[in-house]
Amino acid sequence: MLFNKPAVPVNSSGHELISVSLKTLIDLAKPAASINLHLLSIRSRQSGGYVSRFKGRGMEFDETRLYQQGDDIRSIDWRVTARTGKTHTKMFREERERPVFISVDNRPAMHFATRGVFKSVLAAKLAGLLAWAAEYHGDRIGGQLFSEHECRELKPQNGRHAVLRFLNVLVKPQTPITGKEFALDQVLARLNQHARPGSLVYLISDFRGINDTAETHIAKLSQHCEVVLIFIYDPLERNLPTKGRYRFTDDEREVVVDTSDQHRLLAYRQRFAQRLQRLEILAKKRGLAFIQCSTAEDPIQCLR
């Protein structure tokens, strides 16, 4: 986890720049009320070529009753009909709660910034805003937090307690008890197993390590869920300064970047551009919403 010490000093006043507190995430409840989680799907319809990812009638099973004239024959409960000898119909009620699943990247590369806040802090604030917005709209909130050696999922639940449970995980990640490492494609494979069909899924990450396998998992997820990719980056990652020598450290390792080395500078820019382009192409191809958010930007404005 590299950071530029002069840009982000580690002291009491700068603590919230490198880590996020539970109080900060709780205080996001009020501004989150103005965020519309469903606006993205409305925009998709307006842009044309929109195909709903939600299977069925947007309803959930309620009860079975005797068949009445005018009932849809597709709703006949054949098992109950066979058991009783009388035709029965399945009754459905409107499903008002929608699972919202928020996956948050907490790998070492996310603990970096030269402007604004650490990428990990920005990701936690975005996740907090989305969780509170989901609670405000009556949706169920679940999520996933993954790091280099940990991947933890929370089953979607209702209410404020579900939000607080999720926020506590963001603030206090578990200490891994094994040396197992999680690559991005492995995390996405787990996400496919935990996000139920019809969910609204947010992936908040810098997407380092994205490869063909990771793309396949995202494509599979998009077949039964609505997926939003939120790309987190630091301004320095997008474009290194043209002149100067810069020292980066995590208090254990040190790297000096000499931007006068044009070949190295060009290679760095190309790697970032290729990752960004890969995400943009994937989002366009699969009909995913794609949001870019810099560490120097206001997370509320990013989502609005």
FENKALIN-V506120 format. One record per backbone hydrogen bond with DSSP energy under -0.5 kcal/mol. CO is the residue of the C=O (numbers start at 1). NH is the residue of the N-H. E is the energy in kcal/mol with one decimal. If there is no record, write none. Layout:
co->{CO;CO}
nh->{NH;NH}
e->{E;E}
This chain:
co->{3;3;4;4;9;12;14;14;15;15;17;21;22;23;25;26;28;29;30;31;32;34;35;36;38;39;40;41;42;43;45;53;55;58;60;63;65;68;72;73;75;76;77;78;79;80;81;87;88;89;91;91;93;94;98;99;99;100;100;101;101;102;102;103;104;107;108;110;110;112;113;118;119;120;121;122;123;124;125;126;127;128;129;130;131;132;133;134;135;140;140;141;142;143;144;145;146;148;150;152;154;157;158;159;159;160;161;162;163;164;165;166;167;168;174;181;183;184;185;186;187;188;189;190;191;194;196;199;199;200;201;202;202;203;203;204;205;207;211;212;213;214;215;216;217;218;219;220;221;221;224;225;226;227;228;228;229;229;230;230;231;233;234;234;235;244;246;248;249;253;255;255;256;257;257;258;260;261;262;263;264;265;266;267;268;269;270;271;272;273;274;275;276;277;278;279;280;281;282;283;283;289;291;293;294;295;297;298;299;300}
nh->{5;249;7;8;11;15;17;18;18;19;118;25;26;27;28;29;32;33;33;34;35;36;37;39;42;43;44;45;46;47;48;55;58;95;93;91;89;71;75;76;90;78;81;82;83;84;85;67;77;65;62;63;60;96;140;101;200;102;142;103;202;104;144;204;146;110;111;112;120;119;4;122;123;124;125;126;127;128;129;130;131;132;133;134;135;136;137;139;138;100;142;157;102;154;104;152;106;182;147;145;143;141;162;162;163;164;165;166;167;168;169;170;171;172;176;183;187;188;189;190;191;192;193;194;195;196;199;201;226;101;228;103;204;205;230;105;232;210;215;216;217;218;219;220;221;222;223;223;224;225;198;227;201;289;203;230;231;291;205;232;293;295;237;238;239;259;257;255;3;250;248;257;258;246;259;261;262;265;266;267;268;269;270;271;272;273;274;275;276;277;278;279;280;281;282;283;284;285;286;287;288;229;231;233;297;117;299;302;303;304}
e->{-0.9;-1.8;-0.7;-1.9;-1.0;-0.8;-1.6;-0.8;-1.2;-1.8;-3.2;-1.6;-2.5;-2.5;-0.9;-1.7;-1.8;-0.7;-1.3;-1.4;-1.9;-0.5;-0.8;-1.0;-1.3;-2.4;-1.9;-1.8;-2.0;-1.7;-1.1;-0.8;-0.7;-1.6;-2.5;-3.7;-3.6;-2.3;-2.0;-1.4;-3.4;-1.1;-2.2;-2.4;-2.0;-2.4;-2.2;-3.0;-2.0;-2.2;-3.0;-1.1;-2.6;-1.0;-1.2;-0.5;-2.6;-0.5;-2.6;-0.6;-2.6;-0.5;-2.6;-2.9;-2.3;-2.2;-1.9;-1.5;-2.4;-1.9;-1.1;-2.3;-2.5;-2.0;-2.3;-2.5;-2.4;-2.5;-2.5;-2.3;-2.4;-2.4;-2.4;-2.3;-2.1;-2.4;-1.7;-2.8;-1.2;-2.9;-0.5;-1.8;-1.9;-3.2;-3.2;-2.5;-3.3;-2.2;-3.2;-2.4;-1.7;-3.0;-0.5;-0.7;-1.2;-2.5;-2.1;-1.9;-2.8;-2.3;-1.4;-1.8;-2.1;-2.6;-0.6;-0.6;-2.0;-2.2;-1.7;-1.8;-2.0;-1.8;-0.9;-1.4;-2.4;-0.8;-1.5;-0.7;-2.4;-2.4;-2.8;-3.3;-0.6;-0.6;-3.2;-2.2;-2.4;-1.4;-2.4;-2.1;-1.9;-2.0;-2.7;-2.3;-2.2;-2.1;-0.6;-1.0;-1.2;-1.2;-3.5;-0.6;-3.2;-1.5;-2.7;-0.5;-0.6;-3.0;-2.2;-0.6;-2.8;-1.7;-1.5;-1.2;-1.6;-2.4;-3.0;-2.7;-1.3;-1.4;-3.0;-0.5;-0.6;-2.5;-0.8;-1.7;-1.4;-2.5;-2.6;-2.2;-2.1;-2.2;-2.4;-2.0;-1.7;-2.6;-2.7;-1.8;-2.5;-2.7;-2.2;-1.9;-2.3;-2.6;-2.2;-2.7;-2.2;-2.7;-2.3;-0.9;-2.5;-2.9;-3.3;-1.6;-1.9;-1.5;-0.5;-2.0;-1.7;-1.7}
